[in-house]
């Protein structure tokens, strides 16, 4: 089964569009093309903004989830350093 080319796809999926632009002049087609280019840019920007918003939310959620673990790890490290210090003070081997 042969893959449809883009022209056939447009004519099948957007017949009203294809019919409407067939009769346009080159100047009108240029204007329409510019309009679609602007729309494509707006779509791209909207997509990027939504993705960035989602990434920002995920980053904040990650910080929230990591918080207790960071605090626990920090406390654990401080306690270990304190014990090593006490072992050294009491003449034990800390190496």
ABEGO torsion letter per residue (X at the ends): XBBBBAAAAAAAABAAAAAAAAABBAAAAAAAAAAAAAAAAAAAAAAAAAAAAAAAAAAAAAAAAAAAAAAAAAAAAAAAAAAAAAAAAAGBBAX
